[in-house]
Amino acid sequence: MHLASLDLPLIWAALLAFAVLAYVLLDGFDLGVGILFLVEHKAEDRDILIHSVAPVWDGNETWLVLGGGSLFAVFPLAYAVILPALYPAVIGMLLALILRGVAFEFRYRATGYGRRWWDIALCGGSTLAAFCQGLTLGGLLQGIHVVKDAYAGGWWDWLTGFTILCGIALVVGYALLGAGWLIWRTEGPLQERCRNHARTLAIATLGLIVVVSLWTPMLNPRFSHRWFGWPGILLTSPVPILVALVAWGFWQGLARKHHVTPLVCAELLFVLCYIGLGISLYPLIVPPSITIWQAAAPAASQAFLLVGAVVMVPVILAYNAYSYWIFHGKVRTGAHPL
């Protein structure tokens, strides 16, 4: 089949959505480990937390690069509108990720109070990065004021009660992913403490999911009709039911002291929330007015870039899978830092 006969904007929108979801599921838990970092007061336990994500955290962020690059190259109009509208949140996220990455490396060389400061930087960078990602999501969902294909709003239009709620929700949700990851990768008293963290964080996450889910349809009549109108409700009604089933599986996994079930269920909660976002937004890429087809680059550019994506996405997937397989198993005290 010739590439020109394909709906290239739709294909690229699916690839972009996949890259963002992969980033959230993978980097979400290691940001969550950073958020939980200062909860553990023993130096050896903090070392175990770091060692559990040290082999994979930088590879996880590859998906963020892929998503940002795809948005710039394939949907340039969306990139040109979203960035000016959300500059403070995006810049805050990038600076926080830099701080977190530096702290990962420098804490190994520091001693005494110096290491404690890098521990604080690691936790602060992880928390701020997650919060800014939530602000970005909330700012996109509540809509961006566009006039003649350019952002026409103010510097602080993105900062509202809804965006702050989304920021808090993502911090709590990532912390839940981090607790699930640590239940899988640790053992003994540390694992049991992570189970306790997971119980509290699961309650908070589910509550925030409910609040954000009820608030989102109020932001845009299109969202409200999609969720509560006919026949859209036939598509949307299974999502809350599936969330309830996954939450039940999560609690069962904790009660029966499963090692991997809490992480899998926490990841599935994020997948279901992501599906809900997709239901609300499609076919928009910049609410409330720009669709994926309006924002797309010329077909020749999309086709050229798609050839590279077909090669690189499987390579990235293979690299991620191989790294997780090589470094699987429990992390114990005295593990060699990477």
Secondary structure, DSSP 8 states (H G I E B T S, - for coil): --GGGS-HHHHHHHHHHHHHHHHHHHHHHHHHHHHTGGG--SHHHHHHHHHHHTTTHHHHTHHHHHHHHHHHHH-HHHHHHHHHHHHHHHHHHHHHHHHHHHHHHHTTT--THHHHHHHHHHHHHHHHHHHHHHHHHHHHHT---EETTEE-S-TTTT-SHHHHHHHHHHHHHHHHHHHHHHHHH--HHHHHHHHHHHHHHHHHHHHHHHHHHHHGGGG-HHHHHHHHSTTHHHHHTHHHHHHHHHHHHHHHHHHTT-SSHHHHHHHHHHHHHHHHHHHHHTTEEETTTEEHHHH---HHHHHHHHHHHHHHHHHHHHHHHHHHHHT-S---TT----
